[in-house]
Amino acid sequence: MSDIPLPQPLTDDEAAELDYLYENYEADHREGQWADALEWARKGDFAPLVECLRRTDFPLDHPDVRNWLADGLADRFKKPDKVAKRPVMVPFELANGRTININERHLKQFEAMRLAEQLMVTMDRKAAIEKAADVFEVEPPKRFQNSLTPADTLSGWLGLARSKWGLPPVKSDGMFDDVVASLKKD
């Protein structure tokens, strides 16, 4: 038998809280779906709201959605001039082998950056960037076409922060840093 103590039974308050969470999970999920659909509808994209309305397991019990639909039916819909488009996320494998989800419209840029990072192992940074820019036919933004080369554009992409690409920051609490360091020594 080990010296690890067994977990203590839940108190009545903890058990009641856990029961509440299990019972209300679906309602909370539905509430979040309605809120998200309403947010996109206000931006001009009605597809998520239509999907929620057509689902029979999602009763229309969200008061904000009811009010918004009532206002719209009373000819008060205000569709924005420029309709927001929801991002289409696709999986992408980085040069280090890690897979992330990126916006589909950034796929070409990420493929060029991955190739540049892979080429930097065998050649210097500038040559790798120029080769990757040639392979993917990178073009500078229209307003900078006279002042930037394709290699400059790709170099700028490589230097952008994760937040500029719509990616969450890399979270590292340092918990496993010693383990990884010890594995690299071996």
N, C-alpha and C positions, 0 to 999 in steps of 0.2 A: 504494500500500500504506500502511496506517495504522501508527502507532507503538504500537498496542495489542499487547502481547505475547500470543502464543497460549498456551492452557492447557497445562500440563505433563502428560505421561501419568501415570496413577495408579501409585503404588508397589504392590508385591505385597501389603502389608498392607491398603492402601486397597481394592484390587481384591477381596481375600478378604472384607473386611467388607461391601462392596457386594453381593457374591454371596450372603453369608449373609442379608442383609436381604431380597433378592429371593426367596430360597428359603423363608424363614420368615415371610413376610408373612401368608399365609393361616392358618398355625397361630397366629400372634399375634392375628390378627383373631378367629379362632374362640375362643381363650382369653378374649378380652375380652367376646365375646358371652355365653359361658357364665357368666362372673363377674357381668355385669350382670343376666342372667336370674336367677341365684341370689340376688342382692341384693334384687331385687323380690319373689321368692318368699318370702324371709324376712320381708318387710314385709306379706305377705298377698296379693300380686297374682301369681297363677300363670301368667297368659297368656304372658309372655315365655319362661318355662321350658318350657311346653307346646310353644310354637313351635319352640324349639331341639331338643326331643326328637323332634318330628315331622319335622324336616329330615334328609334322608338324607345330606347332604353334611357334617353336623356330628356326627362320631362322639363318643360319650359318653366322652371321655378326660380329663375334668376331675375330679380326685379329690374336691374339695370338694362338687361336685354329686352324685357317687356316694354319698358319706357322708351327705349331707343326705337324699337319696332313700331310702337304706337305713334311716335313723332314722325317716323318715316312714312307711315301710312297716311298721316295727316299732311303729306307733301312738305315735310320739313327736313328731308334728307339733305345733307350737305356733303356731297362727294368732293374730295379734294381735287385740285387741278392735276396734280401728279399722283397717280395711284402707287402706293407702296407695294413692292413685290417681296413675297416671302422668299428667303434664301433656300436654295436646293442644296442640301449638304451631301457630300460624297466622301467616302473613305479615301485616304491618301497615305501612302507609306513614305516616311521621311528617309533621308540617306542613312540615318542611324538605325533604321529598322522599325521604329515606332510608328504606329498607325494613328492618324488623327482624322477628324472630320472637318472638311473645309467647304467653303462656298464654291459651287460648281463654276462660277464665273472666274475664280482665281486658279483653276486647275492648270492652265498653261503656264502661268507664272511660277507655280510651285514645282512643276515638272522641270522648268528651266533652272530653278534654284537648286533642285535636287541634283541635276546633272552637273551643275557648277561645283557643288560640294563634293560630288564623287570624283570629279576631275582634279580638284585641288589636292588630292592625295598624291597624284602622279606628276602634276605640273604646278608652276607658280600661280598665285591667285589671279593675276591679271590675264594670263593666257587662258586659264580655265574659264573665267567669266566671258572672255571674248568668244571662245569656242562654243560655250553653251548658248550665248546670245545668237550666234550664227546658226546653230542647229535648230533653235526654236523660232528663228526669224523675229526676234524681239524688236518692237518698234517703240520709240519714245512717245509719250503723250503728245497729242497734236499741238498743244501750246508750247512745247519745248523741242519740237522736231529740228529746229535750226541750231539749238544750243547743246543738245544731248546726243550722245552716240548710243547705239543699242547696248553696248557694254556698260556705259554709265547708268542706263536705266536698270539693267539687271543688278548691278552693284548696289543701286539704291534700294531695290527690292530686298536684297540680302540683308541690308541694314535696318529695315523697318521693324518696329516692335510688333509683338504678337497681337496686341490690341488693334493695330491698324488693319490686320487681316481678319478681324472678328474672331480671334482665337482667345480662349481664356489663358491667363498667365500660368506658367508652369509652377505647380505647387510642390514644394519640397520643405518638409518640416525638419529635415536632417535626421529623421528617425533611423534610416537604414544606411546613412553615409559610411559608417564604420564597417558595415557588412560588405558594401560594395568595394570599399578600399581594400579590405582583406582579400576579397576575391580577385582583385586586379593584381595583387602581389603574387599570387600563386600561379 
